[in-house]
Amino acid sequence: MWLVFLCYFALFLAVDTASRVAGDVILVAGTLALAITFLAIRPRSGRGSFSTHCQQCDASLQGVAGFPRATCAQCGHRQSWARTK
């Protein structure tokens, strides 16, 4: 993911050096692409975010890299916001 960002930033700098207006267009296009990507992969549970408590037993979900695990360690319930494998 970082490589994609670095390539985009290098493209922006190259275009911005040649033409200020074209650089601004690249910046706006990148922001729109990021927004569209975010909207396409966001959780579709209707709640808008991940829950840190199990929906079945209300136990606290363990976290991995800042996100709660999709399966409860206490009861084994898979949360509704979790993607299917």
MMTF fields as JSON, N, C-alpha, C and O atoms, coordinates in Angstrom:
{
  "mmtfVersion": "1.0.0",
  "mmtfProducer": "UNKNOWN",
  "numBonds": 339,
  "numAtoms": 340,
  "numGroups": 85,
  "numChains": 1,
  "numModels": 1,
  "chainsPerModel": [1],
  "groupsPerChain": [85],
  "chainIdList": ["A"],
  "bondAtomList": [4, 2, 8, 6, 12, 10, 16, 14, 20, 18, 24, 22, 28, 26, 32, 30, 36, 34, 40, 38, 44, 42, 48, 46, 52, 50, 56, 54, 60, 58, 64, 62, 68, 66, 72, 70, 76, 74, 80, 78, 84, 82, 88, 86, 92, 90, 96, 94, 100, 98, 104, 102, 108, 106, 112, 110, 116, 114, 120, 118, 124, 122, 128, 126, 132, 130, 136, 134, 140, 138, 144, 142, 148, 146, 152, 150, 156, 154, 160, 158, 164, 162, 168, 166, 172, 170, 176, 174, 180, 178, 184, 182, 188, 186, 192, 190, 196, 194, 200, 198, 204, 202, 208, 206, 212, 210, 216, 214, 220, 218, 224, 222, 228, 226, 232, 230, 236, 234, 240, 238, 244, 242, 248, 246, 252, 250, 256, 254, 260, 258, 264, 262, 268, 266, 272, 270, 276, 274, 280, 278, 284, 282, 288, 286, 292, 290, 296, 294, 300, 298, 304, 302, 308, 306, 312, 310, 316, 314, 320, 318, 324, 322, 328, 326, 332, 330, 336, 334],
  "bondOrderList": [1, 1, 1, 1, 1, 1, 1, 1, 1, 1, 1, 1, 1, 1, 1, 1, 1, 1, 1, 1, 1, 1, 1, 1, 1, 1, 1, 1, 1, 1, 1, 1, 1, 1, 1, 1, 1, 1, 1, 1, 1, 1, 1, 1, 1, 1, 1, 1, 1, 1, 1, 1, 1, 1, 1, 1, 1, 1, 1, 1, 1, 1, 1, 1, 1, 1, 1, 1, 1, 1, 1, 1, 1, 1, 1, 1, 1, 1, 1, 1, 1, 1, 1, 1],
  "groupList": [{"groupName": "MET", "atomNameList": ["N", "CA", "C", "O"], "elementList": ["N", "C", "C", "O"], "formalChargeList": [0, 0, 0, 0], "bondAtomList": [1, 0, 2, 1, 3, 2], "bondOrderList": [1, 1, 2], "singleLetterCode": "M", "chemCompType": "L-PEPTIDE LINKING"}, {"groupName": "TRP", "atomNameList": ["N", "CA", "C", "O"], "elementList": ["N", "C", "C", "O"], "formalChargeList": [0, 0, 0, 0], "bondAtomList": [1, 0, 2, 1, 3, 2], "bondOrderList": [1, 1, 2], "singleLetterCode": "W", "chemCompType": "L-PEPTIDE LINKING"}, {"groupName": "LEU", "atomNameList": ["N", "CA", "C", "O"], "elementList": ["N", "C", "C", "O"], "formalChargeList": [0, 0, 0, 0], "bondAtomList": [1, 0, 2, 1, 3, 2], "bondOrderList": [1, 1, 2], "singleLetterCode": "L", "chemCompType": "L-PEPTIDE LINKING"}, {"groupName": "VAL", "atomNameList": ["N", "CA", "C", "O"], "elementList": ["N", "C", "C", "O"], "formalChargeList": [0, 0, 0, 0], "bondAtomList": [1, 0, 2, 1, 3, 2], "bondOrderList": [1, 1, 2], "singleLetterCode": "V", "chemCompType": "L-PEPTIDE LINKING"}, {"groupName": "PHE", "atomNameList": ["N", "CA", "C", "O"], "elementList": ["N", "C", "C", "O"], "formalChargeList": [0, 0, 0, 0], "bondAtomList": [1, 0, 2, 1, 3, 2], "bondOrderList": [1, 1, 2], "singleLetterCode": "F", "chemCompType": "L-PEPTIDE LINKING"}, {"groupName": "CYS", "atomNameList": ["N", "CA", "C", "O"], "elementList": ["N", "C", "C", "O"], "formalChargeList": [0, 0, 0, 0], "bondAtomList": [1, 0, 2, 1, 3, 2], "bondOrderList": [1, 1, 2], "singleLetterCode": "C", "chemCompType": "L-PEPTIDE LINKING"}, {"groupName": "TYR", "atomNameList": ["N", "CA", "C", "O"], "elementList": ["N", "C", "C", "O"], "formalChargeList": [0, 0, 0, 0], "bondAtomList": [1, 0, 2, 1, 3, 2], "bondOrderList": [1, 1, 2], "singleLetterCode": "Y", "chemCompType": "L-PEPTIDE LINKING"}, {"groupName": "ALA", "atomNameList": ["N", "CA", "C", "O"], "elementList": ["N", "C", "C", "O"], "formalChargeList": [0, 0, 0, 0], "bondAtomList": [1, 0, 2, 1, 3, 2], "bondOrderList": [1, 1, 2], "singleLetterCode": "A", "chemCompType": "L-PEPTIDE LINKING"}, {"groupName": "ASP", "atomNameList": ["N", "CA", "C", "O"], "elementList": ["N", "C", "C", "O"], "formalChargeList": [0, 0, 0, 0], "bondAtomList": [1, 0, 2, 1, 3, 2], "bondOrderList": [1, 1, 2], "singleLetterCode": "D", "chemCompType": "L-PEPTIDE LINKING"}, {"groupName": "THR", "atomNameList": ["N", "CA", "C", "O"], "elementList": ["N", "C", "C", "O"], "formalChargeList": [0, 0, 0, 0], "bondAtomList": [1, 0, 2, 1, 3, 2], "bondOrderList": [1, 1, 2], "singleLetterCode": "T", "chemCompType": "L-PEPTIDE LINKING"}, {"groupName": "SER", "atomNameList": ["N", "CA", "C", "O"], "elementList": ["N", "C", "C", "O"], "formalChargeList": [0, 0, 0, 0], "bondAtomList": [1, 0, 2, 1, 3, 2], "bondOrderList": [1, 1, 2], "singleLetterCode": "S", "chemCompType": "L-PEPTIDE LINKING"}, {"groupName": "ARG", "atomNameList": ["N", "CA", "C", "O"], "elementList": ["N", "C", "C", "O"], "formalChargeList": [0, 0, 0, 0], "bondAtomList": [1, 0, 2, 1, 3, 2], "bondOrderList": [1, 1, 2], "singleLetterCode": "R", "chemCompType": "L-PEPTIDE LINKING"}, {"groupName": "GLY", "atomNameList": ["N", "CA", "C", "O"], "elementList": ["N", "C", "C", "O"], "formalChargeList": [0, 0, 0, 0], "bondAtomList": [1, 0, 2, 1, 3, 2], "bondOrderList": [1, 1, 2], "singleLetterCode": "G", "chemCompType": "PEPTIDE LINKING"}, {"groupName": "ILE", "atomNameList": ["N", "CA", "C", "O"], "elementList": ["N", "C", "C", "O"], "formalChargeList": [0, 0, 0, 0], "bondAtomList": [1, 0, 2, 1, 3, 2], "bondOrderList": [1, 1, 2], "singleLetterCode": "I", "chemCompType": "L-PEPTIDE LINKING"}, {"groupName": "PRO", "atomNameList": ["N", "CA", "C", "O"], "elementList": ["N", "C", "C", "O"], "formalChargeList": [0, 0, 0, 0], "bondAtomList": [1, 0, 2, 1, 3, 2], "bondOrderList": [1, 1, 2], "singleLetterCode": "P", "chemCompType": "L-PEPTIDE LINKING"}, {"groupName": "HIS", "atomNameList": ["N", "CA", "C", "O"], "elementList": ["N", "C", "C", "O"], "formalChargeList": [0, 0, 0, 0], "bondAtomList": [1, 0, 2, 1, 3, 2], "bondOrderList": [1, 1, 2], "singleLetterCode": "H", "chemCompType": "L-PEPTIDE LINKING"}, {"groupName": "GLN", "atomNameList": ["N", "CA", "C", "O"], "elementList": ["N", "C", "C", "O"], "formalChargeList": [0, 0, 0, 0], "bondAtomList": [1, 0, 2, 1, 3, 2], "bondOrderList": [1, 1, 2], "singleLetterCode": "Q", "chemCompType": "L-PEPTIDE LINKING"}, {"groupName": "LYS", "atomNameList": ["N", "CA", "C", "O"], "elementList": ["N", "C", "C", "O"], "formalChargeList": [0, 0, 0, 0], "bondAtomList": [1, 0, 2, 1, 3, 2], "bondOrderList": [1, 1, 2], "singleLetterCode": "K", "chemCompType": "L-PEPTIDE LINKING"}],
  "groupTypeList": [0, 1, 2, 3, 4, 2, 5, 6, 4, 7, 2, 4, 2, 7, 3, 8, 9, 7, 10, 11, 3, 7, 12, 8, 3, 13, 2, 3, 7, 12, 9, 2, 7, 2, 7, 13, 9, 4, 2, 7, 13, 11, 14, 11, 10, 12, 11, 12, 10, 4, 10, 9, 15, 5, 16, 16, 5, 8, 7, 10, 2, 16, 12, 3, 7, 12, 4, 14, 11, 7, 9, 5, 7, 16, 5, 12, 15, 11, 16, 10, 1, 7, 11, 9, 17],
  "groupIdList": [1, 2, 3, 4, 5, 6, 7, 8, 9, 10, 11, 12, 13, 14, 15, 16, 17, 18, 19, 20, 21, 22, 23, 24, 25, 26, 27, 28, 29, 30, 31, 32, 33, 34, 35, 36, 37, 38, 39, 40, 41, 42, 43, 44, 45, 46, 47, 48, 49, 50, 51, 52, 53, 54, 55, 56, 57, 58, 59, 60, 61, 62, 63, 64, 65, 66, 67, 68, 69, 70, 71, 72, 73, 74, 75, 76, 77, 78, 79, 80, 81, 82, 83, 84, 85],
  "secStructList": [7, 2, 2, 2, 2, 2, 2, 2, 2, 2, 2, 2, 2, 2, 2, 2, 2, 2, 7, 2, 2, 2, 2, 2, 2, 2, 2, 2, 2, 2, 2, 2, 2, 2, 2, 2, 2, 2, 2, 2, 2, 1, 7, 7, 1, 1, 1, 1, 1, 7, 7, 1, 5, 7, 6, 6, 6, 7, 7, 5, 7, 7, 3, 3, 6, 6, 3, 3, 7, 1, 5, 7, 6, 6, 6, 7, 7, 5, 7, 6, 6, 1, 7, 7, 7],
  "xCoordList": [0.824, 0.0, 0.871, 0.55, 1.974, 2.871, 3.496, 3.732, 3.765, 4.361, 3.402, 3.83, 2.124, 1.122, 1.102, 1.078, 1.112, 1.107, 2.362, 2.277, 3.517, 4.764, 4.794, 5.275, 4.284, 4.227, 3.278, 3.585, 2.138, 1.196, 1.833, 1.7, 2.522, 3.146, 4.251, 4.394, 5.031, 6.074, 5.449, 5.973, 4.334, 3.631, 3.106, 3.219, 2.534, 2.04, 3.177, 3.014, 4.313, 5.429, 5.95, 6.272, 6.03, 6.517, 5.571, 6.016, 4.278, 3.298, 3.215, 3.093, 3.279, 3.189, 4.39, 4.269, 5.542, 6.728, 6.548, 6.957, 5.935, 5.727, 4.611, 4.755, 3.506, 2.363, 1.596, 1.176, 1.42, 0.726, -0.733, -1.238, -1.404, -2.813, -2.959, -3.854, -2.085, -2.139, -1.855, -2.453, -0.948, -0.678, -1.893, -2.178, -2.615, -3.841, -4.904, -5.643, -4.98, -5.942, -5.587, -6.474, -4.307, -3.866, -4.187, -4.608, -3.994, -4.287, -5.772, -6.137, -6.63, -8.079, -8.517, -9.343, -7.969, -8.324, -7.91, -8.642, -6.76, -6.306, -7.187, -7.47, -7.623, -8.518, -9.866, -10.425, -10.385, -11.652, -11.513, -12.403, -10.403, -10.168, -10.09, -10.61, -9.445, -9.365, -10.747, -11.07, -11.56, -12.912, -13.779, -14.523, -13.696, -14.476, -14.042, -14.88, -12.736, -12.223, -12.698, -13.112, -12.645, -13.102, -14.583, -14.977, -15.393, -16.826, -17.114, -18.095, -16.267, -16.481, -16.144, -16.752, -15.184, -14.757, -15.209, -14.849, -15.987, -16.417, -17.361, -17.955, -17.502, -18.422, -19.856, -20.269, -20.601, -21.974, -23.004, -24.113, -22.642, -23.537, -24.632, -25.575, -24.526, -25.517, -25.123, -25.666, -24.19, -23.741, -22.599, -22.337, -21.911, -20.877, -19.508, -18.552, -19.374, -18.053, -17.98, -18.984, -16.771, -16.562, -16.973, -16.839, -17.47, -17.805, -16.674, -16.072, -16.386, -15.344, -15.93, -15.208, -17.243, -17.907, -18.672, -19.221, -18.694, -19.387, -20.882, -21.463, -21.496, -22.924, -23.768, -24.939, -23.169, -23.932, -23.768, -24.759, -22.506, -22.286, -21.796, -21.612, -21.581, -21.148, -19.759, -19.413, -18.97, -17.585, -16.743, -17.094, -15.659, -14.768, -13.961, -13.379, -13.93, -13.204, -11.72, -11.355, -10.872, -9.437, -9.106, -9.801, -8.061, -7.678, -6.415, -5.537, -6.338, -5.152, -4.872, -5.712, -3.715, -3.299, -4.314, -4.528, -4.927, -5.866, -7.302, -8.183, -7.564, -8.923, -9.366, -8.542, -10.643, -11.128, -11.175, -11.405, -10.954, -11.053, -12.494, -13.427, -12.67, -14.007, -14.738, -15.966, -13.994, -14.593, -14.336, -13.21, -15.359, -15.255, -14.494, -14.769, -13.537, -12.756, -13.567, -13.268, -14.583, -15.392, -16.421, -16.496, -17.214, -18.307, -18.134, -18.878, -17.164, -16.921, -17.831, -17.791, -18.647, -19.587, -18.829, -17.973, -19.152, -18.564, -19.451, -20.66, -18.857, -19.599, -20.225, -19.7, -21.349, -22.068, -21.295, -21.481, -20.421, -19.661, -18.435, -17.785, -18.104, -16.92, -17.148, -18.241, -16.101, -16.189, -16.172, -15.58, -16.824, -16.799, -15.466, -14.852, -15.025, -13.721, -13.818, -12.811],
  "yCoordList": [-1.19, 0.0, 1.258, 2.247, 1.205, 2.357, 2.618, 3.768, 1.551, 1.708, 2.444, 3.284, 2.135, 2.827, 4.307, 5.164, 4.605, 5.999, 6.731, 7.858, 6.097, 6.735, 6.967, 8.003, 6.01, 6.194, 7.339, 8.148, 7.407, 8.501, 9.842, 10.812, 9.897, 11.142, 11.561, 12.747, 10.599, 10.912, 11.438, 12.378, 10.841, 11.315, 12.739, 13.595, 12.974, 14.31, 15.337, 16.408, 15.02, 15.96, 16.227, 17.364, 15.177, 15.349, 16.233, 17.12, 15.988, 16.772, 18.182, 19.138, 18.332, 19.651, 20.528, 21.749, 19.899, 20.647, 21.208, 22.335, 20.424, 20.867, 21.909, 22.905, 21.678, 22.58, 22.584, 21.533, 23.746, 23.874, 23.425, 22.751, 23.79, 23.42, 21.91, 21.305, 21.303, 19.855, 19.131, 18.091, 19.672, 19.086, 19.136, 18.184, 20.258, 20.371, 19.386, 18.832, 19.169, 18.195, 16.795, 16.031, 16.445, 15.134, 14.981, 13.908, 16.033, 15.993, 15.767, 14.948, 16.486, 16.324, 14.935, 14.299, 14.462, 13.126, 12.047, 11.077, 12.201, 11.235, 11.236, 10.181, 12.414, 12.516, 11.871, 11.179, 12.086, 11.451, 9.929, 9.199, 9.46, 8.007, 7.402, 6.31, 8.099, 7.622, 7.567, 6.604, 8.593, 8.625, 7.514, 6.871, 7.281, 6.212, 4.855, 3.992, 4.659, 3.394, 3.182, 2.079, 4.221, 4.111, 3.742, 2.882, 4.372, 4.076, 2.664, 2.049, 2.146, 0.809, -0.289, -1.358, -0.049, -1.12, -0.915, -1.711, 0.125, 0.364, -0.749, -1.44, -0.926, -1.943, -1.654, -0.495, -2.679, -2.506, -2.985, -3.376, -2.955, -3.453, -2.46, -2.817, -1.223, -0.222, 0.593, 1.676, 0.095, 0.826, 1.757, 2.702, 1.516, 2.421, 2.2, 2.846, 1.308, 1.078, -0.312, -1.011, -0.682, -1.958, -1.842, -0.779, -2.93, -2.971, -3.679, -4.613, -3.242, -3.889, -4.88, -5.452, -5.079, -6.056, -7.064, -6.725, -8.302, -9.382, -9.092, -8.626, -9.37, -9.128, -10.175, -9.935, -11.348, -12.418, -12.43, -12.458, -12.408, -12.536, -11.245, -11.215, -10.186, -8.871, -8.877, -7.966, -9.908, -9.949, -8.986, -8.672, -8.53, -7.624, -8.415, -9.451, -7.921, -8.613, -8.263, -7.11, -9.263, -9.026, -8.205, -8.294, -7.414, -6.581, -7.061, -7.653, -6.792, -7.092, -5.87, -5.476, -5.276, -4.108, -2.969, -2.247, -2.813, -1.717, -2.023, -1.194, -3.19, -3.574, -4.77, -5.626, -4.848, -6.0, -7.261, -7.19, -8.393, -9.662, -9.902, -9.443, -10.616, -10.873, -11.975, -12.043, -12.837, -13.954, -13.787, -13.505, -13.956, -13.811, -14.991, -16.144, -14.699, -15.761, -16.481, -17.632, -15.835, -16.424, -17.427, -18.558, -17.006, -17.865, -18.365, -19.242, -17.821, -18.266, -17.652, -18.054, -16.691, -16.048, -15.153, -14.364, -15.282, -14.41, -13.183, -13.303, -12.014, -10.754, -10.469, -10.889, -9.752, -9.487, -8.558, -8.614, -7.694, -6.767, -7.419, -6.807, -8.641, -9.329, -9.787, -10.219, -9.684, -10.173, -11.688, -12.317, -12.272, -13.717, -14.132, -13.383, -15.311, -15.784, -16.383, -16.828],
  "zCoordList": [0.0, 0.0, 0.0, -0.658, 0.745, 0.778, -0.577, -0.946, -1.324, -2.644, -3.583, -4.375, -3.496, -4.318, -3.961, -4.844, -2.661, -2.23, -2.709, -3.196, -2.572, -2.998, -4.513, -4.972, -5.285, -6.743, -7.103, -7.978, -6.437, -6.683, -6.327, -7.073, -5.192, -4.762, -5.733, -6.033, -6.226, -7.209, -8.505, -9.104, -8.941, -10.123, -9.905, -10.782, -8.723, -8.404, -8.455, -9.039, -7.853, -7.857, -9.268, -9.612, -10.082, -11.449, -12.265, -12.994, -12.138, -12.89, -12.333, -13.099, -11.016, -10.398, -10.758, -10.86, -10.947, -11.361, -12.765, -13.044, -13.646, -15.024, -15.13, -15.839, -14.429, -14.528, -13.208, -12.727, -12.638, -11.353, -11.457, -10.559, -12.533, -12.717, -12.879, -12.289, -13.672, -13.86, -12.545, -12.269, -11.736, -10.425, -9.523, -8.797, -9.571, -8.783, -9.251, -8.437, -10.56, -11.106, -10.631, -10.251, -10.646, -10.165, -8.676, -8.241, -7.903, -6.467, -6.207, -5.363, -6.926, -6.763, -7.223, -6.569, -8.34, -8.837, -7.839, -7.642, -7.216, -6.209, -4.98, -4.412, -4.566, -3.413, -3.716, -2.866, -4.9, -5.295, -5.368, -4.933, -5.915, -5.994, -4.598, -4.366, -3.667, -2.294, -1.647, -0.952, -1.871, -1.309, -1.879, -1.139, -3.176, -3.812, -3.297, -3.032, -3.151, -2.62, -1.191, -0.836, -0.367, 1.015, 1.067, 1.856, 0.249, 0.245, -0.251, 0.166, -1.139, -1.686, -0.681, -0.722, 0.228, 1.138, 2.575, 3.442, 2.855, 4.226, 4.689, 3.861, 6.0, 6.517, 6.087, 6.038, 5.782, 5.309, 6.342, 5.978, 7.61, 8.645, 9.006, 9.711, 8.537, 8.875, 10.085, 10.305, 10.873, 12.056, 11.718, 12.463, 10.612, 10.158, 10.749, 10.323, 11.719, 12.287, 12.907, 13.047, 13.267, 13.931, 15.392, 15.997, 15.952, 17.366, 18.108, 17.578, 19.321, 20.121, 21.116, 21.932, 21.044, 21.917, 21.064, 20.015, 21.533, 20.815, 20.771, 21.751, 19.632, 19.474, 20.201, 20.495, 20.495, 21.123, 22.645, 23.375, 23.131, 24.569, 25.222, 26.439, 24.456, 24.929, 25.571, 26.323, 25.268, 25.748, 24.915, 23.778, 25.472, 24.767, 23.731, 24.051, 22.493, 21.428, 21.49, 21.721, 21.283, 21.238, 20.009, 18.997, 20.084, 18.964, 18.286, 18.913, 16.974, 16.183, 15.32, 14.511, 15.483, 14.703, 14.793, 13.819, 15.942, 16.138, 15.767, 15.996, 15.2, 14.822, 15.658, 15.98, 16.015, 16.774, 15.898, 14.691, 16.531, 15.8, 15.377, 16.036, 14.285, 13.746, 14.503, 14.464, 15.192, 15.916, 17.409, 17.819, 18.206, 19.656, 20.245, 19.913, 21.12, 21.767, 22.841, 23.16, 23.405, 24.47, 23.945, 24.426, 22.953, 22.484, 21.053, 20.616, 20.318, 18.955, 17.905, 16.742, 18.294, 17.361, 16.376, 16.778, 15.079, 14.054, 13.924, 13.726, 14.034, 14.054, 12.679, 11.648, 12.685, 11.427, 10.51, 9.295, 11.056, 10.232, 9.605, 8.756, 10.001, 9.486, 8.053, 7.688, 7.254, 5.876, 5.871, 6.749, 4.876, 4.72, 4.135, 3.375, 4.485, 3.998, 2.641, 2.089]
}
